[in-house]
């Protein structure tokens, strides 16, 4: 499936296909970061911060992981963590 545009950057389906279901997504325009929490098949919540990275082959930048993934038992803890990371970005 071709990439789609999300907040001025290209979003590839590989970001979500292998991770599970998106249960939280927040774009912080001031920091130009995308904070996402996925619920994985095993029930854990994966908090991921994405930042745009430029590729000379594409007109728009790609969203790519900015920080290592962190796993949580609860959705609330994952959202709190990724939101805090996004504000520090």
N, C-alpha and C positions, 0 to 999 in steps of 0.2 A: 504494500500500500504506500502511495507517495506521501511525503511529509505534508503537514498542514501548517498554516500560520497561526501563531498564538502570541499575542502581545508583542508583535514586531519581530518575532524570531521563529525559526522553523522548528517544528515539533515532530519527531519521528515516532512511529508507533512502537518501536523497540523499547521506548522509555516505559510504557505501560503494559505492553503485552506480556512480558515475563514477570512483572511485579505483582499484579493483582488488580483490585478495584480501587479507583481514586475515591477516597472518603473525605478529603479536604484539599482545597486548592486556593491559594491566595497570591495575587500578583502585587508586589510592592513597587509602585511606579517610581518612587523617590530613589530606591536602591537598584531598580531594574533587575529584580530577582523574582523567581517563581518558587514558592514554597508548596510542596505537595506531600500528602500523607497517603500511602497505599495500604490497603488491607490485603495481606498475603493469604495464600491458600492455607497456610498453617495457623492462621488466626492472629499472627503478630502484625503490628503496625510499623511500616517502614517510613521514616521521615527523611525527605530528600530536598535539598536546596539546589536549584538550577540557576545558572547564570549564562548569558549569551556569550558564545565564542565565535569568532569570525573565521570563515573559510573562503579563500580566494575564488573557489569554484562556484560560490553561491552569492546571490545578490543580498539575501538576508542572512543574519547570523543564525547559528544553531543553538538551541537550548542544550546545555550539557551540565552534568553534575559538578557542583562547586565544592561540596564537602563530602566526606565519607558518609555513607548511609548509616543510620542509627535505628535499631529495632526497639520497640516498646511493647509492653503487654496491653496498654490501654490507649485508645484513640485520643483521649484528652491529653495524656502525657506527650504523645507524639506531636500533636498540634502545638502544644505549649513550647516544646523544644524547637520545632522548625520555625515557628514564628519569632522566637527569640534569636535564632541564628540569622533570620532574614533582616531583622532590625540592626544587627551588628555588621552586616555585609558591607 
